[in-house]
Amino acid sequence: MDGVCVLWRGYIDVDSLNGIGKLEFDEETAQERERERERERKRERE
């Protein structure tokens, strides 16, 4: 899930691979990544 800002919440039994969980959008990391992209774009234009 490269490039996707999500958090895993749940559990998986490693023996049976059964479990339950969900992916939640990570707003804080997404904003951080967006700021990084903007800095890179700015450097490329210079």
VENZIGI-V797120 format. One record per residue. N is the residue number from 1. RES is the residue in three letters. SS is DSSP state (a for helix, b for strand, c for the rest). OMEGA is omega in whole degrees, -180 to 180 (* if undefined). D_FIRST is the distance of its C-alpha to the first C-alpha in Angstrom with 1 decimal. Layout:
BEGIN
n=N res=RES ss=SS omega=OMEGA d_first=D_FIRST
n=N res=RES ss=SS omega=OMEGA d_first=D_FIRST
END
This chain:
BEGIN
n=1 res=MET ss=c omega=-179 d_first=0.0
n=2 res=ASP ss=c omega=177 d_first=3.7
n=3 res=GLY ss=c omega=-180 d_first=6.3
n=4 res=VAL ss=c omega=-177 d_first=5.7
n=5 res=CYS ss=c omega=180 d_first=8.5
n=6 res=VAL ss=b omega=174 d_first=8.6
n=7 res=LEU ss=b omega=176 d_first=10.8
n=8 res=TRP ss=b omega=175 d_first=11.3
n=9 res=ARG ss=b omega=178 d_first=15.0
n=10 res=GLY ss=b omega=180 d_first=16.8
n=11 res=TYR ss=b omega=174 d_first=17.9
n=12 res=ILE ss=b omega=174 d_first=17.8
n=13 res=ASP ss=c omega=-175 d_first=20.9
n=14 res=VAL ss=c omega=178 d_first=20.1
n=15 res=ASP ss=c omega=-176 d_first=23.3
n=16 res=SER ss=c omega=-176 d_first=23.0
n=17 res=LEU ss=c omega=173 d_first=19.2
n=18 res=ASN ss=c omega=177 d_first=20.4
n=19 res=GLY ss=b omega=-180 d_first=19.3
n=20 res=ILE ss=b omega=179 d_first=18.3
n=21 res=GLY ss=b omega=178 d_first=15.7
n=22 res=LYS ss=b omega=175 d_first=13.8
n=23 res=LEU ss=b omega=179 d_first=11.0
n=24 res=GLU ss=b omega=177 d_first=12.8
n=25 res=PHE ss=b omega=-180 d_first=12.3
n=26 res=ASP ss=c omega=-176 d_first=13.0
n=27 res=GLU ss=a omega=-177 d_first=15.8
n=28 res=GLU ss=a omega=179 d_first=17.0
n=29 res=THR ss=a omega=179 d_first=13.9
n=30 res=ALA ss=a omega=179 d_first=13.5
n=31 res=GLN ss=a omega=178 d_first=17.2
n=32 res=GLU ss=a omega=179 d_first=17.1
n=33 res=ARG ss=a omega=179 d_first=14.6
n=34 res=GLU ss=a omega=177 d_first=16.8
n=35 res=ARG ss=a omega=178 d_first=19.8
n=36 res=GLU ss=a omega=179 d_first=18.5
n=37 res=ARG ss=a omega=179 d_first=18.0
n=38 res=GLU ss=a omega=178 d_first=21.4
n=39 res=ARG ss=a omega=178 d_first=23.0
n=40 res=GLU ss=a omega=179 d_first=21.7
n=41 res=ARG ss=a omega=-180 d_first=23.1
n=42 res=LYS ss=a omega=179 d_first=26.3
n=43 res=ARG ss=a omega=-180 d_first=26.8
n=44 res=GLU ss=a omega=-180 d_first=26.3
n=45 res=ARG ss=a omega=-177 d_first=29.0
n=46 res=GLU ss=c omega=* d_first=31.4
END
